[in-house]
């Protein structure tokens, strides 16, 4: 029906201009055009009105079309475009220089270079499984150790995330996800409540994964909670391989955070709290 109507409107609006052989043929063509225009108007009530309008590049034309569509009653007009949920934070200290950008409604693109390969691998999990578009560039004093860079990346990440979320209206707020990775199993719960809190229950059997100090995993999440205003619970339910345990953490965190950030169609423009406000404390 949509294809037939489109062809009908196009043919009615732009009839073929050909030389006719007789006045009778011209009248027949004219009558067919009028019939098609009437049928087009029957299927599309706006058609007869729009035919008389020459659309220009003037911005005044668009409100006129919107007004006409709204008054017709058969067409709903929504001027409220969804907000672009992007946050950015640049953090410069004597120890590090960090630039973080995050888009909450992305496709999982990741462009991260922190100078810590294992951390880059984990950040890629957040982007990929959370469907966030994530860009993180960091230069730090990794010649000493990874502590300062790991911490400042998380602090900047949390701040950028808080900016992307905004006043937290219209979101689900909560996220809950468990991820297995071979023998490892990790459960993560997120609450974007504005109150920073981390409960971290995990036993990572080795001190390092590659060159990455596994003590920095908890510190990463604590730093992220501090600046994002997030309550985060991470529980290791099973696992013996350090790499598997940590990667399952980041994957579960990504999926839980995605759930929490997702727009709630039943709560458009409303803060998901009985207090009416969710702010960082």
Secondary structure, 3 states (H helix, E strand, C coil): CHHHHHHHHHHHHCCCCCCCCCHHHHHHHHHHHHHHHHHHHHHCCCHHHHCCCCCCCCHHHHHHHHHHHHHHCCCCCCCCCCCCCEEEEEEECCCEEEEEEEECCCCCCEEEECCCHHHHHHHHHHHHHHCCEEEEEEEECCCCCCHHHHHHHHHHHHHHHHHHHCCCECECCEEEEEEEECCEEEEEEEECCCCCEEEEECCCCCCEECCEECHHHHHHHHHHHHHHCCEEEEEEEECCCHHHHHHHHHHHHHHHHHHHHCECCCCCCCECCCCCCCCCC
